[in-house]
């Protein structure tokens, strides 16, 4: 959490670490909390309501090449905004929409277009952060580069976005109809800034009801 661009509180901590099969979840969490979180993070930045997620999916015994091998393809930065947008890595190709690398990137684009269409800002970048095994994003951050409408803060736009969009992966998949064979047309030319012809690029469409909700909420 930031005040005047200065960090004042850590709202969420997410750590996923591989471990021996013999280690219990309690042992792992106690160790990570004592040896990593308490030693690395400033105590004054941690609060009673700081959300701490340590191996939120449960067990993480299989990892490394055995658990994460295979072809993923081009990096997201190539298929999206180049150097204009901040990226978390990963790739679209080789991943189905249950992976937020793909679905949440589309949802963030979709939401940002609605913010601009609702005239809440002239420019809008939306960052979504997730923890594996947790449906709701742990962070939704809106940046407008100083172009937000008069009297409307980025925090207010973020609140309206949270109220108007369901960023859970399954909800994104259903709303944008992402389980159809629509991805071959994205193999060249990027995934964004293109007309949603023939049912493709659903994340480029604008919904008048959502625009109205953003303006009124």
N, C-alpha and C positions, 0 to 999 in steps of 0.2 A: 504494500500500500504506500502510495506516494502523496506528499503534500508539498506543493510548489516544486515539483520535480526532485524532491529529496525523499529517500526511503525512510518511513517511520515505523513500519511494522511488517513482519513476515506473515502473510495470511495462509500460505500453504507450503508444505514441504513434501516432495514425492521422491522416494528412493526405492528402486528395485534392484536387488542384488542376488546373484546366484549363490547357492550354498550347498553344503554337504547334505546328503539324504538323511543323515542321522540328526541334524540340527532341528530343533523344534521351532515353531513360529515365535514363541515367547522368547527363546534364546536369541533368535535373529533380531527381533525388535528391540530387546533390551540392549544388545550389543551395539546396534546401529545408533540407537538413541544416545547411549553413553559415550561411545568412541568416535562418533561422527557428528551427529547433530549438536550435542552439547559442547563439543570442542571446536567446531567450525563456525557455527552461527552465533552472532552476538546475543547474549542473554536479554539485553534490553529490547531486541527486535522481536523476541518471541512473546506471545501473549496467551492468555488462557484459552482463547478461541482459535488459536493457530491450528489449522488442520494438518495433522501429520499422518501421511500414508506410507507405510513401510511394507513392501511386497503386497500390495492390495489384492492381487489375484490369489494369494495363498502361497503355494509352493513354487520354487524356482530352482529345481535341481538340474534340469537339462538346459544348457546354454551354449554359447560359443558356436563354432561352425556346425555342431550337431543339431543345434536348435534354430539357427538362423542362416542357413545356406540357401543358395538359389539365385536366380536372376531377378533383379528388381528394375533395372532400366535407368532412364535418364533421371537426373535429380529434379526435384520439383521446381527449382529456380529456373530451369530451362523451359519448362512448360507453362510458367505463369507470368511473372512480372520482371524477370531479369533482376537487375540490382535495385529496382524500385521498391520491392517489398521485402520485409524480414521473413526469413524462412527457418524452419526447424529441421531441415534435412528430409530424408526419406525420398520416396518416389511414388508416382501414380501407377505407372505400368507394373504389371505383375502382382497388383494388389486389388482385392475386391473391396466394395464400398463399406464393408464392416470395419475396415481399417481407417482411422481418422486421417491418416496421411492423405487419403483421397476424399472421403465424404465431408470431413470438416473443412477442408480447403475450399470445396465447392460451396458449403454453407456460409463460410465467411465471406466469400465473393458475393453470394446472393444477398446476404444481409447488408453488406457495404453498399451495394447498388441501391438498395431500398432507402438507406440513410440519405444518400445524395438525391434520390428521386423525391424524397419527402422534404427536401430543401432544409435539412437540419445541418448540412455542411456541404461545401463544394468538393472537398476531398475526404475520403474516409478509408482508413485501414483498420481491419478488425483482426485481432490476434486471439486464437482459442488455444487453451492448454488443457490436456487431459492426463489422467492417470489410468493406466491399464486396469481394467476391472471395475472402473467407476464410470457410470453412464454420463452424469452431468459433468461439463467442463469445470476444472478447478479454477479457471480464470477466463474472463471475457474482457478484453481491453480494447477500447476504441481510441484511435488517434486521428485527428483531423488536420494536423499541421497548421493550426491557427485559423482554419476556414469555417469553423462552426458558426451557426446563425447567432445573431445578437441575443444575448441573455441566456443562451443554452450552453452549458458546460459539457466537456467530454464525459464527465461522470454521469450527467443526466442522459446523454445519448446512450451510454452504456446500459443504464437502467432500462431505458425504453427498448433497446435491442433485446435485452434479456426477457422482457415481458412479451415481446412480439414474436420471438423465434424459439423453437425447441431445438437445442443443439445436441440432444442425445443422438448417438449414431443411428439407432433404428428409426427414430423420428425423421432424421435427415434423409435416410434411404427411402422412406415411404413418401415424404413430401416431394422430393425431387425425382422419384421413380428411378432409382439408380441400379436396379437389378436387371435392367434390360441390356441387350447387346448393342450398346450405343458408343462404345469406346474406340472402335477402329478409326472413326473420323477424327479422333484427337491425336492420331499418331504423327500428324504433321500440322504445323500452324498454331500450336498451343491450345490450351483448354479454355481460355477466357477471351472476352472481347469479340465473340463471334455470334452471329444470329442463330437462335434456337430452331433452325429449320428441321423438318421431319422428326420432331420430337427429341432431337439432341440438344445438349447444352441447356437443360432445364434451369440451371442455376443462373442463366442470363435473363430469365423472364422476370417481369415486374408484376406484382400482385397489388391492384388498387386498394384492396381491403387492408393489406399490411401497411401500405403507404399512409392510409388514413389513420390506422392505429398508432403508427409512429408519431404522427403529427398531433394526435389528441392525448396520448398517454402521459 
